[in-house]
Amino acid sequence: MKITVDVDATPEELREFLGMPDVKPIQDEMLSRLREHLKQGGLGFDPGAMLKPLLSGNVESLESWQKALWSAFAKNLQATDSAAEDQDERGKGGGGKRSSST
């Protein structure tokens, strides 16, 4: 069995669907800090230290993100399956009786 899923969504729409936060303001702030520091000479600058509070870096956060993603896919799949089953049931009920010749 092969399943193909095509998603036609903007990054903003997908982020909202998955319940992920909009990180654009944080990115803008970090870039402005980086620019200011580089304009001042950039000596002793550690980008990793600047990003460390924003990135947890542990495996648990990745696993929780994966669980959330699979949960969203499972809910969507269940809704799709339910709709398909409802449509099948409606198609079977309205056809009348078949007669068989003996």
C-alpha positions in Angstrom: 0.0 0.0 0.0 1.3 3.4 -0.9 -0.1 6.6 0.6 0.7 10.0 -0.8 -0.2 13.2 1.0 0.0 16.6 -0.8 -0.3 19.6 1.4 -1.0 23.0 -0.2 -0.5 25.4 2.6 1.6 28.4 3.4 4.1 28.1 6.3 1.9 30.3 8.4 -1.2 28.0 7.8 0.8 24.9 8.5 2.2 26.3 11.7 -1.3 27.3 12.9 -2.7 23.9 12.0 0.0 22.1 14.0 -0.4 24.5 16.9 3.2 25.7 16.6 4.1 29.3 17.7 5.0 32.1 15.3 8.7 32.6 15.8 9.1 35.5 13.4 9.3 38.2 16.2 12.0 36.2 18.0 14.0 35.7 14.8 13.8 39.4 14.1 15.0 40.3 17.6 17.9 37.8 17.5 19.0 39.2 14.1 18.9 42.8 15.3 21.0 41.8 18.3 23.4 40.0 16.1 23.7 43.0 13.8 24.3 45.4 16.7 27.0 43.2 18.1 28.7 42.7 14.8 28.6 46.5 14.2 30.4 46.9 17.6 33.2 44.6 16.5 31.9 41.2 17.4 34.8 40.2 19.6 34.0 37.6 22.2 30.6 36.9 20.6 29.2 33.4 21.1 26.1 32.9 18.9 25.5 29.5 20.6 25.1 31.2 24.0 22.7 33.7 22.5 20.5 30.9 21.0 20.8 28.5 23.9 17.8 29.9 25.9 15.6 29.6 22.8 16.6 26.1 21.8 16.1 23.4 24.5 18.4 21.0 22.6 17.2 17.9 24.3 15.7 14.9 22.8 12.5 15.2 24.8 11.4 18.3 22.9 11.9 16.6 19.6 9.9 13.6 20.7 7.1 15.8 22.0 7.0 17.6 18.6 6.9 14.3 16.8 4.1 13.1 19.0 2.1 16.3 18.3 2.7 16.0 14.6 1.6 12.3 14.5 -1.4 13.2 16.7 -2.5 15.9 14.3 -2.1 13.5 11.3 -4.1 10.8 13.1 -7.0 13.1 14.0 -7.1 14.3 10.4 -7.0 10.7 9.1 -9.8 9.6 11.4 -11.9 12.5 10.3 -11.3 11.6 6.6 -12.1 7.9 7.3 -15.3 8.8 9.1 -16.4 11.1 6.2 -15.6 8.4 3.7 -17.6 5.8 5.7 -20.6 8.1 6.0 -20.5 8.7 2.2 -20.3 4.9 1.6 -23.3 4.3 3.9 -25.3 7.0 2.1 -24.5 5.4 -1.3 -25.6 2.0 -0.2 -28.9 3.0 1.4 -30.6 4.7 -1.6 -30.4 2.1 -4.3 -33.5 0.1 -3.7 -33.8 -3.7 -3.8 -32.2 -5.9 -6.4 -34.1 -8.7 -7.9 -32.5 -12.0 -8.8 -33.7 -14.3 -11.4 -33.7 -18.0 -10.7 
